[in-house]
Amino acid sequence: MYSVNKKTNSGTRSGVLVLSIDGVAVFAAGTGQDSHVQEKLGTLWKNRDLRPLPAMFTLKGTSEPITVLSFAAAATGCFVLYRHDGGDPLYEFVSSVDFSADILRHFVTDPYEAITVVDHEARVRYMSPVHEKFFGIQRGDASGADVNTIIENSRLAAVLRSGKTEVGQIQTMRGKSRVVSRTPITNPEGQIVGAIGQVMFKSPAAVETLSAEIKRLRQEINFYERELPRMREAGPGLEFIIGQSEAVRKLKERIEKVAPLDVSVLLVGESGVGKDLVAHAIHQLSRRRIKDMVLVNAAAIPGNLVEAELFGYDGGAFTGAEKRGRTGKFEEADHTTLFLDEIGDMPLDIQVKVLRTLQDGSFQRVGSSTQRRSDFRLISASNRDFQRMLASNDFRLDLFYRISAVTIRVPPLRERLEDVPLLATAFLERFMRRHQIQDKYFGPGVIEYLQSLPWPGNIRQLQHTIERAVIFSERNEISCDDCDVPLELGTGIVLEGIDDPFSDDHTTPPSSGRPVAVRKAKAQVETDMILDALRRFEGNKKKAAEYLGISRSHLYKKLSELDPGL
């Protein structure tokens, strides 16, 4: 028995073919009437036990590409056929991927990729099961309804009118905020035939979490980008600590004494003094130098990720964890040195677990009950005032004793201004070599000018100043004007009596060659610096003090002298 749809003309691009259990055509319409198509589909249907037919596939060996949707029911096979031109992306996808139907099914049913589809009249044509459940709709009940009657605050109709995609929009539905996207859909002729709405994130907080993670990764990348050139150029270690001042000589002596000893070292000093260089030097002179030192910047790791970063985790330990798990920094540092920078910023709950590891070298990965051990040497660094942190219980006393078997203070640049000529020259030569710049040199008075500045940003600030001078100087000779130091530092007046929390006697020893200033001029410059720092950080006294390189107590004292109301 065979029936033909007489209304279908031979030029149609679609069709239907129904085959009996033994492959005989029982119904054909449109493209399904083509004998060649019937023969090929009949062969596939007869061999279905050996090679099951996928729900969607491309029929090969025909004059034009034909996409086939197959259905089997009641011992018959039904095939929906569609001819299309070569180069059609849908055809290329279906013909290249034999599990294309499974992929499409994933897209329309996966709860993390859930969609709502409307036609050109903004009527719902499809809604993913997870969306139906969210809106309390029975399966398929939304089909044909105006989208605005189903989804509150929907803008799919507006997207149909404008033809413009909306991404990352916040939409409130049933009392919950979601971050959504809305995309118009066009046919090959460019006509808008519908639109798709999709939930990108379950809440704005999820976007903030993702943004925080991206920020953390950028901070970590910047940290390692800054460290890598120094590690490559460090050589023996001490040679990279530039200077011949008494302060540097004593620092190097301490490094040489402590490096061979397998004890924990705490490096303290202001931001930018080069604590990381000291850590590299200690490692290079130790018996653990065979393996690279492992670096961790505690300040760059969000509190909820510190434990996983330090101890590692097993696969599936938490949402977003790698399936194979991940090795932590303690584990990576086995038989080498672990440099824990900015340890003063470590949360108290993590301090307890770090202390336990430092006591016997044992730890557990997040999500695991297996005890692991690591043999490492710890070098810690911080620009925080531990005396105040211990007094305010912001840092554990037992952990402080554990990390500070030996404490080394790295002096600020203002205590070793006689090293500025060597440092400036080294930074100049290194920058020119790295960027293939030639014939730049310091003009008359530049070094003396640099020596006259207080450098609250220390060596790092000096380095950046030299690099900017090389970049922006119009001539080969670098002048004082090229040394673009911030306005509050562009003076020969040097502040004395700066309260240094890392100094033994809280005084700043005089350095040879430092200029002497008139008391009145000095006081005015000091006032200008303090007020500018407060404006820069919008009244935040803690950040202003750190920027100026002074303690908060000294800042409060100066403010009370300027104006008791500040």
N, C-alpha and C positions, 0 to 999 in steps of 0.2 A: 504493500500500500504506500502510495506516495502522493503528497499534495503540494501544490505550488500556489503561492500568493500571486495571483494574476495582476494585482495593482502595482507590483514592484517593477520599475523599469530596469533595464539591463545596466544602466549607467549609475545605479545607486552605489554609494561607497560603504554601505553597511548591510548587514543581513543576519539571518538566523538559519541554523541547520540542526535538525534533530535526527539522531541515529538510533536504530534499534539495538538490541543487545548484541546482534551479530554484525553490526556495521552497516545495515541497510538504511538509506535515507527515508524517513517517514514524513518529514516536513522540511521544506526549503523555501527561503524567501531572500530576495536581493542577492547579495554576494554568495549566499549559501547555495544558489542554483548552479554555480560554476562547477562543472564536472571535475576539473582539476583540483579544486578546493575540496570537493566531496571525497575524492580519492585519497588525498593526503590526510584529511581528518579521519577518514574511515580506517586507514592503516594505524594511525595513532590510537584510535579507540579500541581496535581489536587487540593491540599489544599493551593495553592499560594494566594488565596484571604483571607484566614484566617491567614496565616503566610507567608508573602512575602519572596521570596528566595533572600539571599544576593548574591552579585556579585561573591564572593569567599567563599567557605566553605569546610568542610571535611565531606565526606559521611561515616557515622558510620555503624557498623554492617557488614562490609565486611571482607573477609579473609586477605586482605592487606589494609593499609591506602590508601585512594583515595582522592586527592585534586580535587575539581570541580570548574571550572569557568562557570558561567551561564549567558546566554543572552536570552532575550525575544524579539521577533520581528514577526510581521504579524501573530499573534495568534499561534506561535510555540515557543517551548523552545529548545534552543541549549545548550548542555553541553559538555565542553571540560574536559576530564578526564586524571588524571595522577596518576599512582600507584608508591609508593616509600616505602622504608624500614622504619620500626619503628625506632625512635630515630633521624630522620632527623629534624634539627632545624626548617626548613621551615614548615614541617608538624606539629611539636609541636606548632609553633606559630599560624598557621591557625586553628588548631583544638582547641586551647585554647582560642582564641580571635575571637568572632563571628563578630567583625567589623574590621577584619584584612585588608580587601580590602580598607576600608577607611583610615587606617593607611598608607598603601603602597601608596595610592593616595596622601596623605598629603606629604610623603617624596619626591615624584617626581614632585609635583606642588608648594609646599610652597616656597614663594620668599626668605625666610630666610634659607632654606635648599636646594636651587637650585643646580642641578647637570647636568653634561654632561657625557654621557656614550658612550664609544667606545668599539669596538670588538677587537679581537686579532690582527687584521690588522690595528688598529688605525683609523677605519672608524666610523663615528658618527652613533650611533644607537638610541640615545635619547638625547634631549636637553630640559631642563625645559623651560616653556613659558617665564619666566623672563629673561633667558639667550638669547632666540631667540629675544626678544624685544631689549635687550642691543646691540646685534650684528646687528640689523636691518634685521632679517631673517623672512620670512613668516613661518607660522606654518608647520613644517615637512619638509621644504626645505633642511635642513642640513643633513637629514637622508641619509646615504650611502656615504657621502663625506669624503675625507681625513680630519682629524681634523685640520691639519696644514693649510689647505686652508680656514678654518672657524674661527679658534681662533689663533690670533697672539701670538707668544712666548710660545706656548703650549709645555709641556714636557710629555704629556700622552704617546706618542710613546716611549720616553726614559724609562718611568716607566714600560711599557710593556716589554722592553728588560731587564731591571735590576731586575724587580720583587720586587723593594724596594719602600716603601711608602715615600712620601715627604710631610711633614707637615709644615705649617707656612711659605711657600715660597712667596715672593713678585713677582707678575706677572703684567706687564704693558699691558693693552689691550685698544685700542681705546683712547689712551692718558690718561688713568686712571690707578692708581696702586691699586691692590687688593691683599689681603693676602689669599692664596689658599692652598688646600691640594690635593694630587693626590694619589690614592690608587689602586693597582692592584687587580683584582678579580680572584679567582681560583675556579675550580669545585671540587667535592668530591675526584677526583683522584689527586688533587694538580696541575693540569695544569692551566696556566694563560689563561683565556678566554676573558678578557677585562680589562678595567680600568674605574675608576670614578674620575672626577674632580669636585671640589666643592669650592665655595667661602666661606671662614671662616669669614673674616672681609672686609668691604667695602674699608678700607684704613689702612695704617700703623698707622695713628693717632688713629684709634679705638683701636688698640692693646696698644698704649701708654696710652690711657684713662683707659683701663682695668687694665694695670699695675699700674697706679697711684692709682686706687681705691683699688687694692690689697695691695699696700704699705700703704695706709691710714688705712685700716683695721688692718694690722699687727701692725702699730704704736699704734692704739687704743687698740688692744689686749694687747700689751706690757705695755701700760699705766695702764690698769685696772689690769693686773696681778701683777704689782708693787704695786698698791694701795690696792688690796684686802687683802693681809696678814696684812698690816698695819691697815686696818679698823677692821679686826677681833681681832687684838691684842691691839687696842687702848684703850679699857676699858673706864675709866672716861675721858680720853683725855689728861689731863696735865701729867699724869704719864708716858706717852710715850715720852714726851719731856724730854730727859735725860740731866742732867747737874746741877751743883750747883754754877756755876760762877755768877758773878754779872750781866753779860749780860743776862744769862738765867733767873735769878731771876726777873729782870725787865721785860723781855718778858712775863713771866708767870703772873706777876701782871697786865700787860696790857690786857692779854687774859681774866683774871677773871673779869676785870672791863667792858670790852666791850661785853662779851658773852651774858649776860642777856638782853642787849639792842638790839632792833630789827632794827639795823642800818647797812648800807652797810660798809664792811671792805675791804680795799685794803692792801694786803700783798706784800711787796717789799723786794728784797734781791737777792743775786747772785744765780746762778744755784746750786742746791744740798744742800742748807742750811736747808731744811725741811719746806718750806712754806706750803706744803700739810699737814704736821702734825699739824701745827698751825691751819689750817682750820678745821681739824677734831676736835681738842680740843675746838675751839669756838663753833662748832655745838653740841658737846657732852654736853657742859655746858649751852646750850640755851634751851628755851622752845620748840624748834622745833625738839629736839633730838628723839622724838617718831618715826619719819619716817627717813629712811636712807637719808643721804645727796646725792644729785645728782651731779655727776662729769662730767665736760666737759673740754677736752684739746683742746683749740682753735687752737693750733699750729699743731695738728694732723689732722685737717679737711681741705680738699681742699676748696679754696675760693668759688667754684661754688656749694658747698654742705653745707656751713655754715648756710645759711638761713633755709634750710630744716631740718638740724640737731637741730637748736635752736627752731624754731617755729613749726616744724612738717609740714605735708602736707596731703591734701586730695587725695583719690584714683584717679589715672590718671592725677595728676598735671603736670607730666613731664615724658619723656621716661624713663622707668625702675622703675617707682614708683610702690610701692605695691598697689594692687587693693583696699585694705581696708584702705589705708592711713597709716599714722604713727604719733604717738604722739611725739612732740618735747620736748627738755629738759626743756624749761620754763614750759610747761604743766605738765611734770613729777614732777617738783619741787614744785607744789602747796602744801602749808602748811609745807614745809620743807626748807632746805638750798640748794642753787645752788652754787657750787664751780666752778667758771670759771677760770681755770688755763691758763696761758700764754695769758692773755687778750691783752697784748701789741702787739700781732701778728694778731689781728682781723682786717680785711679789713675795710677801711673807709666807704664804702657803707653799710656794716652791722652795723657799729657803730651807724649810724643814727637810724636804726630800733630798735637796742637794747636800745638806749636812750629813745625812745618812750615807750617801754615796761617798763623800769625802772621808768618812771614818774608816770604811773597810773596802771601798771600791766596788761594792755590790749595788745593783739596781734592778728594776723590773721595767720592761717596756709597757707602755699604756695598752691595756687590754690583755695582758699576759700575767700568769702567776709564776713564770719561770725566772729564777734568780740568775742574773748575769754578772760578770765581773769585768772590770777594766783597770788596767795598770797605766795610769797617766799622771803627769805632773801638772799641777794647776798654777797658772799665772792669772791673777785677777787685776782689774784696773777700774778706777772710778774717779770722777771729779767731784764727788759728793763729800760733804763733811761728816765723816763717820762718828765723830764725837757727838754731834747733835742728833744724828740718826739713832745712835744707841741710847741717848738720853730720852728721846721721844718714842722709843720702842718701834721705830720704823725699820730697824735692822737687828737681827738676832745676835746677841753677844757671843753665844757659843759658835756660831758660824764665822763671826769676825775673827775669833781666836784661831779657828781652823784655817782660814784663808790667809792670815797675816803672820805666819811663822817668821817671815822676813818682810818688812815694809820698806819700800824704797820711794822716796819723794823725788819726783821729777821737777826740777826748778822751772819757773816761768821765764819767759824771755827777758823780762825787765830786770832779772837778777843776773843776766849774762849778756848784756848789751855789747860787750867787747867781741862776742861771737857773731854779731850781725854781718860784718864784712865777709867772713867765710861762708855763712849761710846764704847771704844774698848772691854771692858769686856762684855757689853750688847750684842754687835754684835757677839762676840765669843760664848756666851752661847746660843743665839737665833739660830745661824746657826747650832751648834751641836745638839740642841734639834730638830730642823726641820728635820735634816738628820740622826738622831740617831747615832751621833758620840760621843765618850766618851774620857775623860782623856786628852784633849788638854789644854795647858795652856801657858801663856807668860813667856819666859825665862828672865834672867837678862838683863836689859838695853833696852828691846823692847819698853816699854811704853815711856821711855825718848826719844828714837829714834823717835817714832811716834810724840811726842810733838815738836820735833825740825823741823818738816816739815811745809811748808807754806800752803799746801792743797788748791790749786786753785779750785779743784773739791768739796771742803767742805765735809760735813758729808757723802754724797753718795760715794765719793772717798775713805774715810776712811773705810766705810763699805765694799766696794769691795776689798780693800787691805786686810782686816782681813779675808774675806771669801776665797780669793786666798791663803792666808797663811795657813789656815786650810786644804785646799784641797791638797796643794803641799808639806807641811812639811813632812819630812820622819819620824820624831820622834814625840812623844807627846808634847815635849817642842818646842814651836814656837820661833825661833830666829830672829834676825834682818835680816839675809839673806833670811828668808822665806817671809818677808814682801816685796813683789815684787812691789815696787813703781817705776814708770818710772824714767829713768836715770836722767832727769833734776830736779827731786824732791828728789833724794836720797842723801841728804846732810843735815847737821845740820845748814846751813846758812839760815836765814830767811830774806825775803825782807821786808824792812820797807818803809813807805811813799807810799804805794799802794793807788792809787786814787780810792776811793770807791764812785760811784755815789749815793749810798743809804745812805751814812753817812751824819750826820748833818754838820760836819766841814771838811769833806773830809780828815780826818786823821785817822790813825789806832792807837787806844790806846794800850799802852803796856800791855802785859799779864804777870802775875807772872810766873816765871820759864822759860821765853824765853831766849835762849842762845844769847850771844853777840858775834859778829863775827868781824874779822879784815876787815876794810873797803875795802882793795884791793881784798880780797877773795870774799867778798860779791858782789862787782861789777862784778867780773869774772863770778860768778854763775848766776847773773842776766842777763848778756850778753848771756851766753850759753842757758839759758831758753828761752829768746826772739828769738834767732836765730833758735833754735830747733822747737819752735812753728810755726815760719814762714815757715820753711821747711815742717813741718807736714801738714800745710794748704795751701801749694803752694803759699805763698805770700799774702794770704787773711788776711789783718790786723784786720778786724772785728772779724773773727773767732779766730785768734790768741789771741786777747785781751780777748775775752770771755773765752778761754781755760786757759789763765794765771790768770784770775780773776782780771784784771785791766781795766781801761777805755782806750778807743782808744786815748784820748788826752795824757794820760800818756805814752802809747806805742809810739806815734809819737814823744814825747819829748825824750824818750830814744833812738829811732832810729836816731834822728837828732844828738844826742851826739855821737853815734857810728860811723855814716857815713851820712853826709848831703845828700848823693845821694839816701839813702834808702827811 
